[in-house]
Amino acid sequence: MKSKLKLRAFLIIFLTIFLTTVLIYILSDNLPIKFEDIRWFDVYMSILFFFTWTWLVFGELRTQIIELTIQNNQVTKKNLLGLKREFKIKEFEGYQTSLISSRSGRFEYLYFIKDDKKIIKISEAYHKNYSELKKTISTELKDLGDIQFSYIDEFKEIFK
C-alpha cells in the first residue's frame, strides 16, 4: 500500500517555494545590510518570516508530507526533500494516534513508535488514503493508544 497526498500537501509545498523565493529576493535586494537603517518592524517581520519558513521546511515537508509505502513486512518513508528510510515492521513497538483541531476541522495523526520515540508521522490532513493506511497499519502493529497532541512536542521534533 502506498500513501497518496491531498491537495493541501501540495499547497504547503507551493507556499514553501514561494516563501523561499521571497526570502532570497528580499535578502539579495537589501544586501549589504546597513544596521543604522533597520527598523524594529523589519526585525519583527524577519523573525516571523524565518520561523514560518523553518516550520514549513523542517516541520511539515521533512516529517509530515511524506510518501509511505507498506509492503512485504517493510515500511518505506520518503519525504519530499529526497530523504528515504526503510524499516522492518517488527522494528516498531506499535503506533499511537493523536487528534489536532484546526480551523478546517479535526485531523488524526498516527505515529510509528520505536524505542518510545515517534519515528514516522502520517496525518489525515495530508494523506488522501489515511483510513486505508491506518487499517493496514493496525493489522501489522499494536495500538499503543491515544496521546495528547502538544504543539511544544511537535516543535521539539522539528529539530530532532
TIRO-2110 file (N, C-alpha, C; in Angstrom, 1 decimal):
// TIRO-2110
0.8, -1.2, 0.0, N, 1, A
0.0, 0.0, 0.0, CA, 1, A
0.9, 1.2, 0.0, C, 1, A
0.5, 2.2, -0.8, N, 2, A
1.3, 3.4, -0.9, CA, 2, A
0.4, 4.6, -0.6, C, 2, A
0.9, 5.6, 0.1, N, 3, A
0.1, 6.8, 0.5, CA, 3, A
0.0, 7.7, -0.7, C, 3, A
-1.1, 8.5, -0.6, N, 4, A
-1.4, 9.5, -1.6, CA, 4, A
-1.7, 10.8, -0.9, C, 4, A
-1.0, 11.9, -1.5, N, 5, A
-1.1, 13.2, -0.8, CA, 5, A
-2.4, 13.9, -1.3, C, 5, A
-2.9, 14.7, -0.4, N, 6, A
-4.1, 15.6, -0.7, CA, 6, A
-3.6, 16.9, -1.3, C, 6, A
-4.5, 17.7, -1.8, N, 7, A
-4.2, 19.0, -2.4, CA, 7, A
-3.5, 19.9, -1.4, C, 7, A
-4.0, 19.8, -0.1, N, 8, A
-3.4, 20.6, 1.0, CA, 8, A
-1.9, 20.4, 1.1, C, 8, A
-1.4, 19.2, 0.9, N, 9, A
0.0, 19.0, 1.0, CA, 9, A
0.8, 19.7, -0.1, C, 9, A
0.2, 19.7, -1.3, N, 10, A
0.8, 20.4, -2.4, CA, 10, A
0.8, 22.0, -2.2, C, 10, A
-0.3, 22.4, -1.5, N, 11, A
-0.3, 23.9, -1.2, CA, 11, A
0.8, 24.3, -0.2, C, 11, A
1.1, 23.4, 0.7, N, 12, A
2.2, 23.6, 1.6, CA, 12, A
3.5, 23.7, 0.9, C, 12, A
3.7, 22.8, -0.1, N, 13, A
4.9, 22.8, -0.9, CA, 13, A
5.0, 24.1, -1.7, C, 13, A
3.9, 24.5, -2.3, N, 14, A
3.9, 25.7, -3.1, CA, 14, A
4.2, 26.9, -2.2, C, 14, A
3.6, 27.0, -1.0, N, 15, A
3.9, 28.1, 0.0, CA, 15, A
5.3, 28.1, 0.4, C, 15, A
5.9, 26.9, 0.6, N, 16, A
7.4, 26.9, 1.0, CA, 16, A
8.2, 27.4, -0.2, C, 16, A
8.0, 27.0, -1.4, N, 17, A
8.7, 27.5, -2.5, CA, 17, A
8.6, 29.0, -2.7, C, 17, A
7.3, 29.5, -2.5, N, 18, A
7.0, 30.9, -2.6, CA, 18, A
7.8, 31.7, -1.5, C, 18, A
7.7, 31.2, -0.3, N, 19, A
8.4, 31.9, 0.8, CA, 19, A
9.9, 31.9, 0.6, C, 19, A
10.5, 30.8, 0.1, N, 20, A
11.9, 30.8, -0.2, CA, 20, A
12.3, 31.8, -1.2, C, 20, A
11.5, 31.8, -2.3, N, 21, A
11.8, 32.8, -3.4, CA, 21, A
11.7, 34.2, -2.8, C, 21, A
10.7, 34.5, -2.1, N, 22, A
10.6, 35.9, -1.5, CA, 22, A
11.7, 36.2, -0.6, C, 22, A
12.1, 35.3, 0.3, N, 23, A
13.3, 35.5, 1.2, CA, 23, A
14.5, 35.7, 0.4, C, 23, A
14.8, 35.0, -0.6, N, 24, A
16.0, 35.2, -1.4, CA, 24, A
16.0, 36.6, -2.1, C, 24, A
14.8, 36.9, -2.6, N, 25, A
14.7, 38.2, -3.3, CA, 25, A
14.9, 39.4, -2.3, C, 25, A
14.3, 39.3, -1.1, N, 26, A
14.5, 40.3, -0.1, CA, 26, A
15.9, 40.4, 0.3, C, 26, A
16.5, 39.3, 0.6, N, 27, A
17.9, 39.4, 1.0, CA, 27, A
18.8, 39.9, -0.1, C, 27, A
18.7, 39.5, -1.3, N, 28, A
19.5, 39.9, -2.4, CA, 28, A
19.3, 41.4, -2.7, C, 28, A
18.1, 41.9, -2.5, N, 29, A
17.8, 43.3, -2.7, CA, 29, A
18.3, 44.2, -1.6, C, 29, A
18.5, 43.7, -0.4, N, 30, A
18.9, 44.5, 0.7, CA, 30, A
20.3, 44.3, 1.2, C, 30, A
21.1, 43.5, 0.5, N, 31, A
22.5, 43.3, 0.9, CA, 31, A
23.3, 44.4, 0.3, C, 31, A
24.3, 44.9, 0.9, N, 32, A
24.7, 44.6, 2.3, CA, 32, A
23.7, 45.4, 3.2, C, 32, A
23.5, 44.8, 4.3, N, 33, A
22.6, 45.4, 5.3, CA, 33, A
23.2, 46.5, 6.0, C, 33, A
22.6, 47.6, 6.1, N, 34, A
23.0, 48.8, 6.8, CA, 34, A
22.3, 48.8, 8.2, C, 34, A
23.0, 48.5, 9.2, N, 35, A
22.4, 48.4, 10.5, CA, 35, A
21.7, 49.6, 11.0, C, 35, A
22.2, 50.8, 10.6, N, 36, A
21.6, 52.0, 11.1, CA, 36, A
20.2, 52.3, 10.4, C, 36, A
19.9, 51.6, 9.3, N, 37, A
18.6, 51.7, 8.6, CA, 37, A
17.6, 50.7, 9.0, C, 37, A
17.9, 49.8, 9.9, N, 38, A
17.0, 48.7, 10.3, CA, 38, A
16.0, 49.3, 11.3, C, 38, A
14.7, 48.9, 11.0, N, 39, A
13.6, 49.3, 11.9, CA, 39, A
13.2, 48.1, 12.7, C, 39, A
12.5, 48.3, 13.8, N, 40, A
12.0, 47.3, 14.7, CA, 40, A
11.0, 46.4, 13.9, C, 40, A
10.2, 47.0, 13.1, N, 41, A
9.2, 46.3, 12.3, CA, 41, A
9.9, 45.3, 11.4, C, 41, A
11.0, 45.7, 10.8, N, 42, A
11.8, 44.8, 9.9, CA, 42, A
12.4, 43.6, 10.7, C, 42, A
12.8, 43.9, 11.9, N, 43, A
13.4, 42.8, 12.7, CA, 43, A
12.2, 41.8, 13.1, C, 43, A
11.1, 42.3, 13.5, N, 44, A
10.0, 41.5, 13.9, CA, 44, A
9.5, 40.7, 12.7, C, 44, A
9.3, 41.3, 11.5, N, 45, A
8.9, 40.5, 10.3, CA, 45, A
9.9, 39.5, 9.9, C, 45, A
11.1, 39.8, 10.0, N, 46, A
12.2, 38.9, 9.6, CA, 46, A
12.2, 37.6, 10.5, C, 46, A
12.0, 37.8, 11.8, N, 47, A
11.9, 36.7, 12.7, CA, 47, A
10.7, 35.9, 12.4, C, 47, A
9.5, 36.5, 12.2, N, 48, A
8.3, 35.8, 11.9, CA, 48, A
8.4, 35.0, 10.6, C, 48, A
9.0, 35.7, 9.6, N, 49, A
9.2, 35.0, 8.3, CA, 49, A
10.1, 33.8, 8.4, C, 49, A
11.2, 34.0, 9.2, N, 50, A
12.2, 32.9, 9.3, CA, 50, A
11.5, 31.7, 10.1, C, 50, A
10.8, 32.0, 11.2, N, 51, A
10.1, 31.0, 11.9, CA, 51, A
9.1, 30.2, 11.1, C, 51, A
8.3, 30.9, 10.3, N, 52, A
7.4, 30.3, 9.4, CA, 52, A
8.1, 29.4, 8.4, C, 52, A
9.1, 29.9, 7.8, N, 53, A
9.9, 29.1, 6.8, CA, 53, A
10.5, 27.8, 7.5, C, 53, A
11.1, 28.0, 8.7, N, 54, A
11.6, 26.8, 9.4, CA, 54, A
10.6, 25.8, 9.7, C, 54, A
9.4, 26.3, 10.2, N, 55, A
8.3, 25.3, 10.5, CA, 55, A
7.9, 24.6, 9.2, C, 55, A
7.7, 25.3, 8.1, N, 56, A
7.3, 24.6, 6.9, CA, 56, A
8.3, 23.6, 6.4, C, 56, A
9.6, 24.0, 6.3, N, 57, A
10.6, 23.1, 5.7, CA, 57, A
10.9, 21.9, 6.7, C, 57, A
11.2, 22.2, 7.9, N, 58, A
11.7, 21.2, 8.8, CA, 58, A
10.5, 20.5, 9.5, C, 58, A
9.4, 21.2, 9.7, N, 59, A
8.3, 20.6, 10.4, CA, 59, A
7.3, 19.8, 9.5, C, 59, A
6.9, 20.5, 8.4, N, 60, A
5.9, 19.9, 7.6, CA, 60, A
6.5, 19.1, 6.4, C, 60, A
7.4, 19.7, 5.6, N, 61, A
8.0, 18.9, 4.5, CA, 61, A
8.8, 17.7, 4.9, C, 61, A
9.6, 17.9, 5.9, N, 62, A
10.5, 16.8, 6.3, CA, 62, A
9.8, 15.7, 7.1, C, 62, A
8.8, 16.0, 7.9, N, 63, A
8.3, 15.0, 8.8, CA, 63, A
6.8, 14.5, 8.4, C, 63, A
6.0, 15.4, 7.8, N, 64, A
4.6, 15.0, 7.7, CA, 64, A
4.2, 14.8, 6.2, C, 64, A
4.7, 15.6, 5.3, N, 65, A
4.3, 15.4, 3.9, CA, 65, A
5.3, 14.4, 3.3, C, 65, A
4.9, 13.2, 3.6, N, 66, A
5.8, 12.1, 3.2, CA, 66, A
5.1, 11.1, 2.3, C, 66, A
5.8, 10.3, 1.6, N, 67, A
5.3, 9.2, 0.8, CA, 67, A
5.6, 7.9, 1.7, C, 67, A
4.6, 7.2, 2.0, N, 68, A
4.7, 6.0, 2.8, CA, 68, A
4.3, 4.8, 2.0, C, 68, A
5.2, 3.8, 2.0, N, 69, A
4.9, 2.5, 1.3, CA, 69, A
5.0, 1.4, 2.3, C, 69, A
3.9, 0.6, 2.4, N, 70, A
3.9, -0.6, 3.3, CA, 70, A
3.8, -1.8, 2.4, C, 70, A
4.8, -2.7, 2.4, N, 71, A
4.7, -3.9, 1.6, CA, 71, A
5.8, -4.9, 2.1, C, 71, A
5.5, -6.2, 2.0, N, 72, A
6.4, -7.2, 2.4, CA, 72, A
7.0, -7.0, 3.8, C, 72, A
6.2, -6.7, 4.8, N, 73, A
6.6, -6.5, 6.1, CA, 73, A
7.7, -5.4, 6.2, C, 73, A
7.6, -4.5, 5.4, N, 74, A
8.6, -3.4, 5.4, CA, 74, A
7.8, -2.0, 5.2, C, 74, A
8.3, -1.0, 5.8, N, 75, A
7.8, 0.3, 5.7, CA, 75, A
8.9, 1.2, 5.1, C, 75, A
8.5, 1.9, 4.0, N, 76, A
9.5, 2.9, 3.4, CA, 76, A
8.9, 4.3, 3.5, C, 76, A
9.7, 5.1, 4.1, N, 77, A
9.3, 6.6, 4.3, CA, 77, A
10.2, 7.4, 3.4, C, 77, A
9.6, 8.2, 2.6, N, 78, A
10.3, 9.1, 1.7, CA, 78, A
9.7, 10.5, 1.8, C, 78, A
10.5, 11.4, 2.2, N, 79, A
10.0, 12.8, 2.3, CA, 79, A
10.3, 13.6, 1.0, C, 79, A
9.7, 14.7, 0.9, N, 80, A
9.8, 15.5, -0.3, CA, 80, A
11.2, 16.2, -0.5, C, 80, A
12.0, 16.1, 0.6, N, 81, A
13.3, 16.6, 0.5, CA, 81, A
14.3, 15.6, -0.1, C, 81, A
13.8, 14.4, -0.4, N, 82, A
14.5, 13.3, -1.0, CA, 82, A
15.1, 12.3, -0.1, C, 82, A
14.9, 12.5, 1.2, N, 83, A
15.4, 11.5, 2.2, CA, 83, A
14.5, 10.3, 2.3, C, 83, A
15.1, 9.1, 2.2, N, 84, A
14.4, 7.9, 2.2, CA, 84, A
14.9, 6.9, 3.3, C, 84, A
14.0, 6.4, 4.1, N, 85, A
14.4, 5.4, 5.1, CA, 85, A
13.5, 4.2, 5.0, C, 85, A
14.1, 3.1, 5.3, N, 86, A
13.3, 1.8, 5.3, CA, 86, A
13.4, 1.2, 6.6, C, 86, A
12.3, 0.6, 7.1, N, 87, A
12.2, -0.1, 8.3, CA, 87, A
11.5, -1.4, 8.2, C, 87, A
11.8, -2.4, 9.0, N, 88, A
11.0, -3.6, 9.1, CA, 88, A
9.9, -3.3, 10.0, C, 88, A
8.7, -3.9, 9.7, N, 89, A
7.5, -3.7, 10.6, CA, 89, A
7.8, -4.1, 12.0, C, 89, A
8.6, -5.2, 12.2, N, 90, A
8.9, -5.7, 13.5, CA, 90, A
9.8, -4.8, 14.4, C, 90, A
10.4, -3.8, 13.7, N, 91, A
11.2, -2.9, 14.5, CA, 91, A
10.4, -2.0, 15.4, C, 91, A
9.1, -1.8, 15.0, N, 92, A
8.3, -0.8, 15.8, CA, 92, A
7.6, -1.5, 16.9, C, 92, A
7.4, -0.8, 18.0, N, 93, A
6.7, -1.3, 19.1, CA, 93, A
5.2, -1.3, 18.9, C, 93, A
4.8, -0.3, 18.1, N, 94, A
3.4, -0.2, 17.8, CA, 94, A
3.1, 1.2, 17.2, C, 94, A
1.9, 1.7, 17.3, N, 95, A
1.6, 3.0, 16.8, CA, 95, A
0.7, 3.7, 17.9, C, 95, A
0.7, 5.0, 17.8, N, 96, A
-0.2, 5.9, 18.7, CA, 96, A
-0.9, 6.9, 17.8, C, 96, A
-2.0, 7.3, 18.2, N, 97, A
-2.8, 8.3, 17.5, CA, 97, A
-3.0, 9.5, 18.3, C, 97, A
-3.2, 10.6, 17.7, N, 98, A
-3.5, 11.9, 18.3, CA, 98, A
-4.4, 12.7, 17.5, C, 98, A
-5.2, 13.5, 18.1, N, 99, A
-6.1, 14.4, 17.3, CA, 99, A
-5.7, 15.9, 17.5, C, 99, A
-5.7, 16.6, 16.4, N, 100, A
-5.4, 18.0, 16.4, CA, 100, A
-6.6, 18.8, 15.8, C, 100, A
-7.0, 19.9, 16.4, N, 101, A
-8.1, 20.7, 15.9, CA, 101, A
-7.5, 21.9, 15.2, C, 101, A
-8.1, 22.3, 14.1, N, 102, A
-7.7, 23.5, 13.4, CA, 102, A
-8.9, 24.1, 12.9, C, 102, A
-8.7, 25.2, 12.2, N, 103, A
-9.9, 26.0, 11.6, CA, 103, A
-10.6, 25.1, 10.6, C, 103, A
-9.9, 24.2, 9.9, N, 104, A
-10.6, 23.4, 8.9, CA, 104, A
-11.1, 22.1, 9.4, C, 104, A
-11.0, 21.8, 10.7, N, 105, A
-11.6, 20.6, 11.2, CA, 105, A
-10.6, 19.9, 12.2, C, 105, A
-11.0, 18.7, 12.5, N, 106, A
-10.1, 17.9, 13.4, CA, 106, A
-9.5, 16.8, 12.5, C, 106, A
-8.2, 16.6, 12.7, N, 107, A
-7.4, 15.7, 12.0, CA, 107, A
-6.7, 14.7, 12.9, C, 107, A
-6.6, 13.5, 12.5, N, 108, A
-5.9, 12.5, 13.3, CA, 108, A
-4.5, 12.3, 12.8, C, 108, A
-3.5, 12.2, 13.7, N, 109, A
-2.1, 11.9, 13.3, CA, 109, A
-1.8, 10.5, 13.8, C, 109, A
-1.0, 9.8, 13.1, N, 110, A
-0.6, 8.4, 13.5, CA, 110, A
0.9, 8.4, 13.6, C, 110, A
1.4, 7.9, 14.7, N, 111, A
2.9, 7.9, 14.9, CA, 111, A
3.3, 6.4, 15.0, C, 111, A
4.4, 6.1, 14.2, N, 112, A
5.0, 4.8, 14.4, CA, 112, A
6.0, 5.0, 15.6, C, 112, A
5.9, 4.1, 16.6, N, 113, A
6.7, 4.2, 17.8, CA, 113, A
7.8, 3.2, 17.8, C, 113, A
9.0, 3.6, 18.1, N, 114, A
10.2, 2.7, 18.2, CA, 114, A
11.1, 3.3, 19.3, C, 114, A
11.4, 2.5, 20.3, N, 115, A
12.1, 2.9, 21.5, CA, 115, A
11.5, 4.1, 22.1, C, 115, A
10.2, 4.1, 22.2, N, 116, A
9.4, 5.2, 22.9, CA, 116, A
9.6, 6.6, 22.2, C, 116, A
10.0, 6.5, 20.9, N, 117, A
10.1, 7.7, 20.1, CA, 117, A
9.2, 7.7, 18.9, C, 117, A
8.8, 8.8, 18.4, N, 118, A
7.9, 8.9, 17.2, CA, 118, A
8.9, 8.9, 16.0, C, 118, A
8.8, 7.9, 15.2, N, 119, A
9.8, 7.7, 14.1, CA, 119, A
9.1, 8.2, 12.8, C, 119, A
7.9, 7.8, 12.5, N, 120, A
7.2, 8.1, 11.3, CA, 120, A
5.9, 8.7, 11.7, C, 120, A
5.5, 9.8, 11.1, N, 121, A
4.2, 10.5, 11.4, CA, 121, A
3.4, 10.7, 10.1, C, 121, A
2.2, 10.2, 10.1, N, 122, A
1.3, 10.4, 9.0, CA, 122, A
0.1, 11.1, 9.5, C, 122, A
-0.5, 11.9, 8.6, N, 123, A
-1.6, 12.8, 9.0, CA, 123, A
-2.8, 12.6, 8.1, C, 123, A
-4.0, 12.6, 8.7, N, 124, A
-5.2, 12.6, 8.0, CA, 124, A
-5.4, 13.9, 7.1, C, 124, A
-4.7, 15.0, 7.6, N, 125, A
-4.8, 16.3, 6.9, CA, 125, A
-4.0, 16.2, 5.5, C, 125, A
-3.0, 15.4, 5.4, N, 126, A
-2.2, 15.4, 4.2, CA, 126, A
-2.3, 14.2, 3.3, C, 126, A
-2.9, 13.1, 3.9, N, 127, A
-2.9, 11.9, 3.1, CA, 127, A
-4.4, 11.5, 2.7, C, 127, A
-4.7, 11.4, 1.4, N, 128, A
-6.0, 11.0, 0.9, CA, 128, A
-6.5, 9.7, 1.5, C, 128, A
-5.6, 8.7, 1.5, N, 129, A
-6.0, 7.3, 1.9, CA, 129, A
-5.5, 7.0, 3.3, C, 129, A
-5.6, 8.0, 4.2, N, 130, A
-5.2, 7.8, 5.6, CA, 130, A
-6.0, 6.6, 6.2, C, 130, A
-7.3, 6.5, 6.0, N, 131, A
-8.1, 5.5, 6.6, CA, 131, A
-7.6, 4.1, 6.2, C, 131, A
-7.3, 3.9, 4.9, N, 132, A
-6.7, 2.7, 4.4, CA, 132, A
-5.4, 2.4, 5.0, C, 132, A
-4.5, 3.4, 5.1, N, 133, A
-3.2, 3.2, 5.7, CA, 133, A
-3.3, 2.8, 7.2, C, 133, A
-4.2, 3.5, 7.9, N, 134, A
-4.4, 3.1, 9.3, CA, 134, A
-4.9, 1.7, 9.5, C, 134, A
-5.8, 1.3, 8.6, N, 135, A
-6.3, -0.1, 8.6, CA, 135, A
-5.2, -1.1, 8.4, C, 135, A
-4.4, -0.8, 7.4, N, 136, A
-3.2, -1.7, 7.2, CA, 136, A
-2.3, -1.7, 8.3, C, 136, A
-2.0, -0.6, 8.8, N, 137, A
-1.0, -0.4, 10.0, CA, 137, A
-1.6, -1.2, 11.2, C, 137, A
-2.9, -1.0, 11.5, N, 138, A
-3.4, -1.6, 12.7, CA, 138, A
-3.4, -3.2, 12.6, C, 138, A
-3.4, -3.7, 11.4, N, 139, A
-3.3, -5.2, 11.3, CA, 139, A
-1.8, -5.7, 11.5, C, 139, A
-0.9, -4.8, 11.3, N, 140, A
0.5, -5.1, 11.4, CA, 140, A
1.1, -4.7, 12.8, C, 140, A
0.7, -3.7, 13.4, N, 141, A
1.3, -3.2, 14.6, CA, 141, A
0.2, -3.1, 15.7, C, 141, A
0.8, -3.1, 16.9, N, 142, A
-0.1, -3.0, 18.1, CA, 142, A
-0.5, -1.5, 18.4, C, 142, A
-1.7, -1.3, 18.7, N, 143, A
-2.2, 0.0, 19.1, CA, 143, A
-1.8, 0.4, 20.5, C, 143, A
-1.0, 1.4, 20.6, N, 144, A
-0.5, 1.8, 21.9, CA, 144, A
-1.3, 2.9, 22.6, C, 144, A
-2.4, 3.2, 21.9, N, 145, A
-3.4, 4.1, 22.5, CA, 145, A
-3.2, 5.5, 21.9, C, 145, A
-4.0, 6.4, 22.5, N, 146, A
-4.0, 7.8, 22.1, CA, 146, A
-3.1, 8.6, 23.0, C, 146, A
-2.5, 9.7, 22.4, N, 147, A
-1.7, 10.6, 23.2, CA, 147, A
-2.3, 12.0, 23.0, C, 147, A
-2.0, 12.8, 23.9, N, 148, A
-2.5, 14.2, 23.8, CA, 148, A
-1.6, 15.0, 22.9, C, 148, A
-2.1, 15.7, 21.9, N, 149, A
-1.3, 16.5, 21.0, CA, 149, A
-0.8, 17.7, 21.7, C, 149, A
0.5, 17.9, 21.4, N, 150, A
1.2, 19.1, 22.0, CA, 150, A
2.0, 19.8, 21.0, C, 150, A
1.7, 21.1, 20.8, N, 151, A
2.5, 21.9, 19.9, CA, 151, A
3.9, 22.0, 20.3, C, 151, A
4.2, 22.0, 21.6, N, 152, A
5.5, 22.1, 22.1, CA, 152, A
6.3, 20.8, 21.7, C, 152, A
5.7, 19.7, 21.9, N, 153, A
6.4, 18.4, 21.5, CA, 153, A
6.6, 18.4, 20.0, C, 153, A
5.6, 18.9, 19.2, N, 154, A
5.8, 18.9, 17.7, CA, 154, A
6.9, 19.9, 17.4, C, 154, A
7.0, 21.0, 18.0, N, 155, A
8.1, 21.9, 17.8, CA, 155, A
9.5, 21.3, 18.1, C, 155, A
9.6, 20.6, 19.2, N, 156, A
10.8, 19.9, 19.6, CA, 156, A
11.2, 18.9, 18.5, C, 156, A
10.2, 18.2, 18.0, N, 157, A
10.5, 17.2, 17.0, CA, 157, A
11.1, 17.7, 15.7, C, 157, A
10.8, 19.0, 15.4, N, 158, A
11.3, 19.6, 14.2, CA, 158, A
12.8, 19.6, 14.2, C, 158, A
13.4, 19.7, 15.3, N, 159, A
14.9, 19.8, 15.4, CA, 159, A
15.6, 18.5, 15.8, C, 159, A
14.8, 17.4, 15.8, N, 160, A
15.4, 16.1, 16.1, CA, 160, A
16.0, 15.4, 14.9, C, 160, A
END
